Amino acid sequence: MRIGLFFDQPVPPVQMAELIVQAERDGFDSYWMSHIFTFDALTVLALAGARTSRIELGTSVVPVYGRHPFALAQQALTAQAATNGRLTLGIGLSHHVVVENMWGMSYEQPAAYMREYLSVLNPLLRGEPASHDGERFRVHAGLQVPGATKPTLLLAALAPIMLRMAGELADGTITWMTGIKAIETHIAPRINKAAKEAGRPQPRICVGLPVCVTEDAAGAREQAAKIFQVYGQLPNYQRVLKRGGAESPADVALVGNEAEVERQVRALASAGATDFAAVIFPTGDDAAASVARTRALVRGLIGKV
């Protein structure tokens, strides 16, 4: 299983690029960035690409609403060229509360919207013209971005219909707040079956989860409950938490001492995850020491899980 870091704190782009440089020096396989209410993730990853040479650079995830598939393909291919082919483009639908309440757009039939979106995006990412006449998009155009190859495309997918789409039309999925049991019984079986039936290669299953190495597991879960509380209030995450027998985000966090967290990461791999994107969170009075301890454990698992 590939081991990476996931970071979503609002720091300046140059500082973010330095964090990615350090992650590469430390041997991490990948670095993932959210695209929510701060910087543009693809722009920052393109900046970091000029300062790194090996590490995979991924978005988790770029919301498709508000960004025309032609515009996203153009930006993604530019970032792919800037990173010398190391971009992984993770895209998703976001949430009803964001799309409708914040952006003032319709969230009606989101899966149908995504299928049409991919009908335009996929050929453009392959360097082919898009020719699509649908209810939501009517696009007849092509792109030529020198130095760009097709980036890996991951689809944020939790519901059965989205997992089927990810297996059929993307290179895999990237999840958040999806625990080990849900990966094993829900995510992996559905996306693997869809990919096999579509004649596609084994899909990537990239799993982002909070992680904290500590002697006080109960205290760490209390901290996780506070930090990640908002995710337990969103219907998409509520449903997948329930599928995994979890009541809140704290229940899917990977916490415990070094041996206990390592066992949980290995269980995640056994459940079907191909990638782990670690969201390191602190606990206790010394946040810096807590983060350093967890990072050391996660780093030590590179190439061993």
Sequence and secondary structure as in RCSB ss.txt:
>XXXX:A:sequence
MRIGLFFDQPVPPVQMAELIVQAERDGFDSYWMSHIFTFDALTVLALAGARTSRIELGTSVVPVYGRHPFALAQQ
ALTAQAATNGRLTLGIGLSHHVVVENMWGMSYEQPAAYMREYLSVLNPLLRGEPASHDGERFRVHAGLQVPGATK
PTLLLAALAPIMLRMAGELADGTITWMTGIKAIETHIAPRINKAAKEAGRPQPRICVGLPVCVTEDAAGAREQAA
KIFQVYGQLPNYQRVLKRGGAESPADVALVGNEAEVERQVRALASAGATDFAAVIFPTGDDAAASVARTRALVRG
LIGKV
>XXXX:A:secstr
 EEEEEE     HHHHHHHHHHHHHTT SEEEE  SSSS HHHHHHHHHTT SS EEEES EESTTS HHHHHHH
HHHHHHHTTS EEEEEE   HIIIIIIT    SSHHHHHHHHHHHHHHHHTT  EEEE SS EEEE    TT   
 EEEE   SHHHHHHHHHHSSEEEEES  HHHIIIIIHHHHHHHHHHTT    EEEEEEEEEE S HHHHHHHHH
HHTGGGGGSHHHHHHHHHTT SSGGGTSEEESHHHHHHHHHHHHHHT SEEEEEE   SS HHHHHHHHHHHHHH
TTTT 
